[in-house]
Amino acid sequence: MKMTYFVNKAGTIFRHFSHNCLLVVLLLVAPLLVSAHQVETKPTDFIKEDIKFESIEVTLAGTLFKPKHPSAAIVLVHGSGQEKRMLEFATLLASNNFTVLTYDKRGVGESGGVYAGPEVGTNNIDATNLDLLAADASAATTALSAHLRANHGPIGLMGGSQAGWVIPLAANKNPAVCFMVLFSGPVVTAREQLRFQFFTQGNRDFCATHTEAEAREHLHNDPDRYQFADTDVRDALATLSIPGLWLFGGKDIQAPVSLSIEHLDALKAQGKPYEHQLFPELGHNTAFSKLSSEPVSNAIQWIKGIKRRPKREIGRVKG
């Protein structure tokens, strides 16, 4: 089904990426909304089309947003939780002249397959599940590519929270991916992130009452409550040579931001084209905070700048 839309400056209210937990436990953190007046949409025409595509023995369902004059193309990748397609966020991106594919997560909405997550009593951060979700994101990239016109601009992946692992894994699978944007995406192992989350216990005042040294000690030494195959996202990032932008909140109590930034800086020192931005007053939902629209605005401008970079800078190191 195809429909033509006109977006005006009034906008809408939207949410997504990770309104439940980041990982295995459910958090007592309410979903955050961001008003579209915070991130201004621009008048633009685009076509909206529902599509289906195959990935690892199942059919996934999504919606494609196609503006008249695209400057880049984006696949939206989910955080944890039973998440359907992110239609309102895709609308915002399409209004900024990005072609967007957003799809229902495996086992959710109209997508086939089996969902893994705490709501159904299964582990969603086991390496096997993260790799499966990465395969889905790679398949979505291929599906998006098949619908693009000539001169569509670079293709990238955007997501938050758990997508911090899924996106680099997917980029390694699909050479069509030319950039990554990650909101509050941890750059630590899944096991380290879970230890940090258990230590903070959803305490909104955690950053004011605990030191970084205390957090590091627990992150590195606490016994694990669950046993599963771990994933270190740095392994994937070390093999990529495409631009990446991470946007962190300084008061994040779900992902260890300082350590993530240290790891990114170490990769940058090796010549990787990775950038990060820190917003001291924001928490985990940097994309959808009521306090600031700056992370999303900065991400949009950063993506628009990629198309002006020489091709060799958005290529992939072989070997």
C-alpha positions in Angstrom: 0.0 0.0 0.0 1.4 3.4 -0.9 0.2 6.7 0.5 1.6 10.3 -0.1 2.1 12.4 3.0 2.7 16.1 3.6 4.4 17.0 6.9 4.0 20.5 8.3 5.8 22.2 11.1 3.2 21.3 13.7 4.6 17.8 13.9 3.5 15.1 16.3 4.5 13.4 19.6 6.5 10.2 19.3 8.6 7.7 21.3 10.6 4.6 20.8 14.0 2.7 20.7 13.8 1.3 24.2 10.7 2.0 26.3 11.2 -1.2 28.3 14.4 -2.5 29.7 17.8 -2.4 28.0 18.5 -6.0 28.7 17.2 -9.0 30.7 15.4 -7.2 33.5 12.5 -4.8 33.3 13.3 -1.3 34.5 11.0 0.9 36.5 11.6 3.7 34.1 8.7 5.2 32.3 8.9 5.8 28.5 10.0 9.3 27.6 8.2 11.3 25.0 9.6 14.1 22.9 7.4 16.7 21.3 8.0 17.4 17.7 8.1 21.1 18.4 11.4 20.3 20.0 12.8 18.8 16.8 11.2 20.9 14.0 10.0 19.0 11.0 10.2 20.7 7.6 7.5 20.7 5.0 8.2 17.9 2.5 6.4 15.4 0.4 7.1 11.7 0.8 5.5 8.4 -0.1 4.8 5.8 2.5 4.8 2.2 1.5 4.3 -1.0 3.5 6.8 -3.8 2.5 7.8 -7.3 3.5 11.2 -8.9 3.3 12.9 -12.2 4.3 15.4 -12.8 7.0 16.6 -16.1 8.4 13.6 -18.2 7.5 10.9 -15.6 8.5 9.1 -12.7 6.9 9.5 -9.3 8.5 7.1 -6.4 7.9 7.9 -2.8 7.7 7.1 0.6 6.3 9.2 2.6 3.8 9.3 6.4 3.8 10.5 7.9 0.4 10.9 11.7 0.1 11.2 13.3 -3.3 14.8 14.5 -2.8 16.6 12.1 -0.4 20.0 13.0 0.9 20.6 9.7 2.8 18.8 6.4 3.6 18.3 5.0 7.1 17.2 1.7 8.6 15.9 2.2 12.1 17.1 -0.6 14.5 15.2 -1.4 17.7 16.3 -1.3 21.3 15.2 -4.1 23.6 11.5 -4.7 24.1 8.6 -5.9 22.0 8.9 -3.0 19.5 6.9 -2.4 16.4 7.9 -0.1 13.6 8.8 3.5 14.6 6.4 5.4 12.4 6.5 8.8 14.0 10.2 8.9 14.3 10.5 7.8 10.7 8.2 10.6 9.7 10.5 13.1 11.4 13.5 11.7 9.5 11.6 11.6 6.2 10.7 15.3 6.7 14.4 16.0 6.7 14.8 14.2 3.3 16.0 10.8 4.5 14.6 7.7 3.0 13.7 5.5 6.0 12.8 1.8 6.6 11.3 1.0 9.9 10.0 -2.6 10.6 8.4 -4.6 13.3 10.9 -6.5 15.4 11.1 -10.3 14.9 8.1 -11.9 16.6 6.3 -8.6 17.1 3.5 -7.0 15.2 3.2 -8.3 11.6 6.7 -9.8 11.6 7.2 -13.5 11.8 9.6 -15.4 14.0 9.9 -15.7 17.8 10.6 -12.7 20.0 13.2 -13.1 22.8 13.0 -10.9 25.9 12.2 -10.6 29.6 8.5 -10.2 28.9 8.3 -13.8 27.7 11.0 -15.2 30.0 13.9 -15.5 27.6 17.3 -13.9 27.3 17.5 -11.1 24.7 21.3 -10.4 25.1 22.7 -13.8 24.5 25.1 -13.6 21.6 22.9 -15.8 19.4 19.9 -13.5 19.7 22.0 -10.3 19.1 23.4 -11.9 16.0 20.0 -12.9 14.8 18.7 -9.3 15.3 21.8 -8.1 13.5 20.9 -10.4 10.6 17.4 -8.9 10.5 18.9 -5.4 10.4 21.2 -6.5 7.6 18.2 -7.9 5.7 16.4 -4.7 6.2 19.3 -2.8 4.7 19.2 -5.0 1.6 15.4 -4.5 1.3 15.9 -0.7 1.6 18.6 -0.8 -1.0 16.3 -2.5 -3.5 13.8 0.4 -3.2 16.3 3.2 -3.6 16.5 5.4 -6.7 19.8 6.6 -8.1 21.7 9.2 -6.1 20.0 8.2 -2.9 23.0 9.2 -0.7 24.7 7.0 1.8 22.9 4.2 3.6 23.1 3.9 7.4 21.8 2.3 10.5 20.3 4.3 13.4 19.1 3.0 16.8 19.5 3.2 20.5 20.1 1.2 23.6 20.4 -2.5 22.7 21.0 -1.4 19.1 24.5 -0.4 20.4 25.4 -4.0 19.9 23.1 -4.9 17.0 24.1 -2.1 14.7 27.9 -2.8 14.5 27.2 -6.5 14.1 24.8 -5.7 11.2 27.3 -3.3 9.6 29.8 -6.1 9.6 27.4 -8.3 7.8 26.4 -5.9 5.1 28.9 -3.8 3.1 26.1 -1.5 1.9 26.1 0.2 5.4 28.0 3.4 5.2 27.4 5.0 8.6 26.0 4.3 12.1 24.1 6.6 14.6 23.7 5.2 18.1 21.7 6.9 20.9 23.0 5.6 24.3 24.5 2.6 22.7 26.9 0.9 25.2 30.4 0.2 24.0 31.1 -2.5 26.6 30.3 -6.2 26.7 26.7 -7.3 27.3 27.8 -8.9 30.6 29.5 -5.6 31.8 26.4 -3.6 30.9 24.1 -6.0 32.8 26.4 -5.8 35.9 26.2 -2.0 35.7 22.4 -2.1 35.4 22.0 -4.4 38.4 24.3 -2.1 40.4 22.4 1.1 39.6 19.0 -0.6 40.3 17.2 2.1 38.4 18.1 4.7 41.0 17.7 8.1 39.3 20.1 9.7 41.9 22.8 7.1 41.3 25.2 9.5 39.6 25.0 11.9 42.5 25.5 9.3 45.2 28.2 7.0 43.7 31.6 7.6 42.2 32.8 6.4 38.9 35.4 4.2 40.7 32.6 2.4 42.6 30.7 1.8 39.4 33.9 0.4 37.7 34.6 -1.9 40.6 31.1 -3.5 40.4 31.1 -3.5 36.6 34.3 -5.5 36.5 34.0 -7.7 39.6 30.3 -8.4 40.5 29.2 -12.0 40.1 26.9 -12.7 37.2 23.3 -13.5 37.9 22.8 -15.1 34.5 25.0 -17.2 32.3 25.0 -16.6 28.6 27.3 -16.2 25.6 28.7 -12.7 25.8 29.2 -10.1 23.1 32.0 -7.5 23.0 30.9 -4.8 20.5 34.5 -3.7 20.2 35.3 -6.8 18.2 32.9 -5.6 15.5 33.9 -2.0 15.7 37.6 -2.9 15.3 36.9 -4.4 11.9 34.8 -1.5 10.6 35.9 1.7 8.9 32.7 3.6 8.5 31.7 6.8 10.3 29.9 6.3 13.6 28.2 8.8 15.9 27.4 7.9 19.6 25.2 10.3 21.6 25.3 9.7 25.4 23.5 11.1 28.4 25.7 12.0 31.4 23.1 10.7 33.8 22.5 7.3 32.1 21.9 4.6 34.7 21.5 1.8 32.2 24.7 2.0 30.2 28.2 2.8 31.6 28.9 6.0 29.6 32.3 6.9 30.9 33.7 3.5 30.1 32.0 3.5 26.7 33.6 6.8 25.8 37.0 5.5 26.9 36.6 2.5 24.6 35.5 4.8 21.7 38.5 7.0 22.3 40.8 4.0 22.1 39.3 3.0 18.8 39.6 6.6 17.5 43.3 6.5 18.5 43.6 3.5 16.1 42.2 5.6 13.3 38.6 4.6 13.4 36.2 7.4 12.2 34.1 7.3 15.4 32.7 10.4 17.2 30.8 10.8 20.4 28.8 13.6 22.0 27.9 13.8 25.7 24.9 15.6 27.1 25.5 15.9 30.8 22.0 16.5 32.0 20.3 13.7 30.0 19.7 10.1 30.9 19.5 6.9 28.8 16.8 8.1 26.4 19.0 10.7 24.6 16.8 10.5 21.5 13.6 11.2 23.2 14.3 13.4 26.3 11.9 16.1 27.2 14.9 18.2 28.3 16.6 18.6 25.0 16.1 17.9 21.3 19.8 18.6 20.6 20.9 14.9 20.3 18.4 14.2 17.5 19.1 17.6 15.8 22.8 16.9 15.9 22.4 13.4 14.5 20.4 14.8 11.6 23.0 17.4 10.8 25.8 14.9 11.1 24.1 12.5 8.6 23.6 15.3 6.2 27.4 16.0 6.4 28.3 12.5 5.5 27.3 12.8 1.8 30.0 15.5 1.4 32.8 13.3 2.6 35.0 11.5 0.0 34.0 7.9 -0.7 37.2 6.5 0.6 36.4 7.9 4.0 33.1 5.9 4.2 34.6 2.7 2.9 35.3 -0.5 4.8 38.7 -1.9 5.6 39.2 -5.3 4.0 40.8 -8.1 5.9 
